[in-house]
Amino acid sequence: MEAGMSCDHKSESERLASVLRSYGFEKVRVEGYGSYHIVVVEVCDDFYVFTSVSCSDSTYYYELAVGDENFIIALEKVPCLDRAVEVIKKVYELAVPR
């Protein structure tokens, strides 16, 4: 992104969600939280990868969390971690700027 340009975390979140869907992650939604948006990917029943997208000074920031709605990983959800790691790696590849 060029210096002086603003960033749009909503548009970036929607772009990220769209690309994740195109890679076969079917249950993807975007939720707005004021100064940032969250891309939520359900990888198993009640088990998610959350990617917070925000921006400041024309730079996008991405933060990740994994687990249920309270960011908890129950023992029975451990088999879901492989799919969660796939999502995380794809977000890493797609995050802009690099």
C-alpha positions, -999 to +999 in steps of 0.1 A: +000+000+000+014+034-009+023+059+018-005+083+026-032+059+014-059+049+039-069+013+045-103-002+047-105-031+072-140-040+062-131-044+025-099-063+034-120-087+057-145-093+029-116-100+004-100-124+029-133-142+035-140-145-002-106-159-010-109-184+019-142-196+005-126-201-029-101-224-012-129-246+001-134-232+035-172-231+034-184-217+067-169-182+066-185-150+078-173-114+086-184-096+117-178-059+124-166-046+157-161-009+153-125-002+145-119-037+132-136-067+115-133-104+123-132-131+097-147-162+113-141-197+098-159-226+113-135-256+108-156-281+129-188-279+148-184-250+174-146-247+166-133-216+148-104-197+135-109-160+142-089-134+122-091-098+134-084-073+107-076-037+116-056-009+101-037+021+113-014+045+094-022+028+061-011-006+074-032-037+079-029-057+111-040-094+115-044-112+147-056-148+151-074-168+177-086-205+177-112-223+197-149-220+205-167-187+210-147-182+242-114-191+226-112-224+244-100-256+229-118-286+245-100-319+244-125-334+220-118-306+195-080-314+192-087-333+159-100-300+145-066-284+149-052-297+116-079-279+097-075-248+118-038-248+109-047-249+072-068-218+076-041-200+096-015-208+069-038-196+042-045-163+061-007-159+064-003-163+026-031-139+019-024-111+044-015-078+028+009-062+027+036-088+030 
